[in-house]
């Protein structure tokens, strides 16, 4: 009989526990979990920018001169470590317009390769080429050490370079390519 009493007490205890699950476990199981979202804002910004991007459009707005619409193709690669390579090939008339605006091309190619310094608070970045001082005087509408303000909408990245007065000097749009 003592074995039967012990068995009944054990069954009753299991029934009671089963009716009242622990609230912390239930709440934790219902909370959504975000996967692959870095907690550090700088890492999150790099994560958002990294990848291979295809040029959609590029406008250059040199002060006091006509707007230049880049006609050509381009790619931009931003890696896990903040290195960036931008390669844009333009047609001959566009290359002449760029040269006249003080933006030299080499055989119709705009090539930028270096690393970036990100400012998370202003959502901007600055290019730093190897051997270039980190902060020098910006030159021309595409001066590599001018801030580029970025915005990502879905798979489209917009980069805007602004002049000293805050007006846009260039606006480029890039489509993220699947890896």
C-alpha positions in Angstrom: 0.0 0.0 0.0 2.8 2.5 0.6 3.9 2.1 -3.0 0.4 2.8 -4.2 0.2 6.0 -2.1 3.6 7.1 -3.4 2.5 6.5 -7.0 -0.7 8.5 -6.5 1.2 11.5 -4.9 3.7 11.4 -7.8 0.9 11.4 -10.4 -0.8 14.3 -8.6 2.4 16.3 -8.5 2.9 15.8 -12.3 -0.7 16.9 -13.0 -0.3 20.1 -10.9 3.0 21.0 -12.5 1.6 20.4 -16.0 -1.3 22.8 -15.4 1.0 25.7 -14.3 4.0 26.1 -16.6 6.7 28.5 -15.7 5.8 32.0 -17.0 9.4 33.0 -17.8 9.8 30.0 -20.2 6.5 30.8 -21.9 7.3 34.5 -22.4 10.8 33.7 -23.7 9.5 31.2 -26.2 7.0 33.8 -27.5 9.6 36.7 -27.8 10.8 37.2 -31.4 14.5 36.7 -32.0 16.3 38.9 -34.5 18.9 36.8 -36.4 22.1 38.4 -37.8 21.4 41.9 -36.5 24.6 43.2 -34.9 24.1 45.1 -31.6 27.1 47.5 -32.2 25.9 50.4 -34.4 29.2 50.6 -36.3 29.1 46.8 -37.1 25.4 47.2 -38.1 26.3 50.1 -40.5 29.1 48.0 -42.1 26.8 45.0 -42.3 24.2 47.3 -44.1 26.8 48.6 -46.6 28.8 45.4 -47.3 28.3 43.5 -50.5 28.5 44.1 -54.2 26.4 46.9 -55.7 25.5 47.7 -59.3 25.2 51.3 -60.4 21.6 52.5 -61.1 22.2 56.2 -61.6 24.8 58.9 -60.9 24.3 62.6 -61.1 27.1 65.2 -60.5 26.0 68.7 -59.6 29.1 70.9 -59.9 28.5 74.3 -58.4 27.8 76.9 -61.1 27.8 74.3 -63.9 25.3 72.1 -65.7 24.3 68.8 -64.0 26.2 65.8 -65.4 24.3 62.5 -65.7 26.8 59.7 -65.8 26.1 57.4 -68.7 27.8 54.2 -68.1 28.1 51.1 -65.9 29.6 50.7 -62.5 30.1 48.4 -59.6 31.0 49.0 -56.0 32.2 46.4 -53.5 32.2 47.1 -49.8 33.8 44.3 -47.7 33.5 43.2 -44.1 36.5 45.4 -43.0 35.3 48.8 -44.5 37.3 48.5 -47.7 35.6 50.0 -50.7 36.2 49.7 -54.4 34.2 51.7 -56.9 34.6 51.3 -60.6 32.5 53.3 -63.0 33.0 53.2 -66.8 31.5 56.2 -68.7 31.1 57.0 -72.4 33.4 59.5 -74.1 31.0 62.5 -74.0 30.5 61.9 -70.3 34.2 61.6 -69.7 34.7 65.0 -71.4 32.0 66.6 -69.3 33.6 65.2 -66.2 37.0 66.5 -67.2 35.5 70.0 -67.8 34.0 69.9 -64.3 37.4 69.1 -62.7 36.7 65.4 -62.3 39.4 63.5 -64.2 38.9 60.1 -65.7 41.4 57.7 -67.0 40.3 56.2 -70.3 36.7 56.8 -69.3 37.0 55.1 -65.9 36.4 56.5 -62.5 38.2 54.2 -60.0 38.2 54.6 -56.3 39.9 52.1 -54.0 40.6 52.4 -50.3 39.0 52.1 -47.0 36.2 54.1 -45.4 35.8 55.9 -42.1 32.1 55.6 -40.9 30.3 58.2 -38.8 27.3 56.3 -37.5 25.6 59.4 -36.0 25.5 61.3 -39.3 25.1 58.1 -41.4 28.1 59.2 -43.5 31.4 57.9 -44.6 34.7 59.3 -45.9 37.1 57.5 -48.3 40.7 57.2 -47.2 43.2 56.1 -49.9 46.4 54.5 -49.1 49.0 57.1 -48.2 46.4 59.9 -48.1 46.2 61.9 -44.9 42.9 61.0 -43.1 41.6 64.6 -43.1 42.7 67.0 -45.9 41.0 69.7 -47.8 38.1 68.4 -50.0 38.7 69.1 -53.7 36.0 69.2 -56.3 32.5 67.8 -56.2 33.8 64.2 -55.8 36.7 64.9 -53.5 37.4 61.6 -51.9 37.5 63.0 -48.4 34.1 64.7 -48.7 31.4 63.0 -46.7 29.1 60.7 -48.5 25.8 60.4 -46.7 24.1 57.0 -47.2 20.6 55.6 -47.0 19.6 52.1 -47.7 16.0 51.4 -48.8 15.5 47.7 -49.2 18.2 46.7 -51.8 18.9 50.2 -53.0 21.8 52.3 -51.6 21.8 56.1 -52.1 25.0 58.0 -51.6 24.9 61.8 -51.5 28.0 64.0 -51.4 27.4 67.5 -50.1 29.2 70.7 -50.5 30.3 73.0 -47.7 26.9 74.8 -47.8 25.1 71.5 -47.5 23.8 71.3 -51.0 24.2 68.0 -53.0 27.2 67.8 -55.2 26.6 64.2 -56.3 23.8 61.6 -55.9 24.4 58.0 -56.8 22.0 55.0 -56.5 23.2 51.4 -56.3 21.3 48.1 -56.5 22.6 45.4 -54.1 23.5 42.2 -56.0 22.8 38.8 -54.6 25.9 36.9 -53.7 
